[in-house]
Amino acid sequence: MAKGGFRGGYPGGGNQMNMMRQAQKMQQDILKMQQELEASTFEFTAGGGAVKAVVNGSKQLESLVIDPETVDPEDVEMLQDMIIAAVNGAIKLVDEKSSSAYSKFSGGLGGFPGMF
C-alpha cells in the first residue's frame, strides 16, 4: 500500500454527512425565510403622509392610498413624484429586509463568494 493511504471508508466521512445535514437545514431555513418575506407587507409614505404605498415581499404593489387633500389639478407632477417616491421607498424596504435575512445565511459561507 502507498504511503499516506487509508483503510476502508471515506476519510472524514462523518464530516461529509454532517455537512450534508447542515446544508439541508440551511436550505429549509432559507425556504422558510423566503415564504415569510413573501407573506410580509412593507409600507412607505411620501409627502408627509400624503401618499402611502404598500408592497408585498414579492415587490408587488398591494395598495396605494392618496390623501384627497393633496390632489391639486394644477400640480399633477408633484402627486406623481410622491407616488413614485412612496412605491420606490416600499420596494427599498423589501430589498433591505431581504438582504438582511440572506446575510444571516451567507455569513457561514465565506468560501463561496457570490453565493447570495
C-alpha positions as CSV (number, residue, x, y, z in Angstrom):
1,M,0.0,0.0,0.0
2,A,1.3,3.5,-0.8
3,K,2.3,5.9,1.9
4,G,-0.4,8.1,3.3
5,G,-3.1,5.6,2.3
6,F,-6.1,4.7,4.4
7,R,-8.0,1.6,5.1
8,G,-11.7,1.3,4.3
9,G,-14.4,4.0,4.3
10,Y,-14.1,7.6,3.3
11,P,-11.7,9.9,5.1
12,G,-13.8,12.4,7.0
13,G,-17.0,10.6,6.1
14,G,-18.7,11.7,9.3
15,N,-17.9,15.3,8.4
16,Q,-19.5,14.9,5.0
17,M,-22.7,13.6,6.5
18,N,-22.7,16.4,9.0
19,M,-22.1,19.0,6.2
20,M,-25.0,17.5,4.2
21,R,-27.4,17.7,7.2
22,Q,-26.3,21.3,7.8
23,A,-26.8,22.2,4.1
24,Q,-30.3,20.6,4.1
25,K,-31.2,22.5,7.2
26,M,-29.9,25.7,5.7
27,Q,-31.9,25.1,2.6
28,Q,-35.1,24.5,4.7
29,D,-34.4,27.7,6.7
30,I,-33.9,29.7,3.5
31,L,-37.1,28.4,2.1
32,K,-39.0,29.3,5.3
33,M,-37.4,32.8,5.3
34,Q,-38.4,33.3,1.7
35,Q,-42.0,32.3,2.4
36,E,-42.1,34.6,5.4
37,L,-40.7,37.5,3.4
38,E,-43.2,37.0,0.6
39,A,-46.1,36.9,3.1
40,S,-44.9,40.2,4.6
41,T,-46.0,43.7,3.6
42,F,-43.9,46.9,3.6
43,E,-45.4,50.3,3.9
44,F,-43.8,53.6,2.9
45,T,-45.2,57.1,2.9
46,A,-44.2,60.2,1.0
47,G,-45.1,63.8,1.1
48,G,-45.6,63.8,4.9
49,G,-48.1,61.0,4.7
50,A,-49.9,62.3,1.6
51,V,-49.2,59.1,-0.3
52,K,-48.9,55.7,1.2
53,A,-47.7,52.6,-0.8
54,V,-47.9,49.0,0.5
55,V,-45.8,46.4,-1.3
56,N,-45.6,42.7,-0.5
57,G,-42.3,40.7,-0.2
58,S,-42.5,39.8,-3.9
59,K,-42.3,43.5,-4.7
60,Q,-45.9,43.8,-5.9
61,L,-47.8,46.9,-5.2
62,E,-50.8,45.9,-3.0
63,S,-52.3,49.2,-2.2
64,L,-51.8,52.9,-2.9
65,V,-53.6,55.5,-0.7
66,I,-53.6,59.1,-1.7
67,D,-54.9,61.8,0.7
68,P,-57.6,63.7,-1.3
69,E,-56.4,66.9,0.2
70,T,-53.1,66.6,-1.7
71,V,-54.7,66.2,-5.1
72,D,-54.2,69.5,-6.9
73,P,-55.2,69.5,-10.5
74,E,-52.7,72.3,-11.1
75,D,-49.8,70.3,-9.8
76,V,-50.2,66.7,-11.0
77,E,-46.4,66.3,-11.3
78,M,-45.9,66.7,-7.6
79,L,-48.5,64.0,-6.9
80,Q,-46.8,61.7,-9.5
81,D,-43.4,62.3,-7.8
82,M,-44.9,61.4,-4.4
83,I,-46.4,58.2,-5.8
84,I,-43.1,57.2,-7.3
85,A,-41.2,58.0,-4.0
86,A,-43.7,56.0,-1.9
87,V,-43.6,53.0,-4.2
88,N,-39.8,53.0,-4.5
89,G,-39.4,53.5,-0.8
90,A,-41.6,50.5,-0.1
91,I,-39.6,48.4,-2.6
92,K,-36.4,49.5,-1.0
93,L,-37.7,48.3,2.4
94,V,-38.3,44.8,0.8
95,D,-34.7,44.8,-0.6
96,E,-33.2,45.8,2.8
97,K,-35.2,43.1,4.7
98,S,-34.3,40.5,2.1
99,S,-30.6,41.5,2.2
100,S,-30.6,41.4,6.0
101,A,-32.3,38.0,6.0
102,Y,-29.9,36.4,3.5
103,S,-26.8,37.8,5.2
104,K,-27.6,35.6,8.2
105,F,-27.1,32.6,5.9
106,S,-24.2,33.8,3.9
107,G,-22.1,34.6,6.9
108,G,-21.1,31.0,7.2
109,L,-20.4,30.6,3.5
110,G,-17.2,32.7,3.3
111,G,-15.7,30.2,0.9
112,F,-18.4,30.6,-1.6
113,P,-18.3,34.3,-2.8
114,G,-21.3,35.4,-4.7
115,M,-23.5,32.6,-3.3
116,F,-26.1,35.1,-2.0
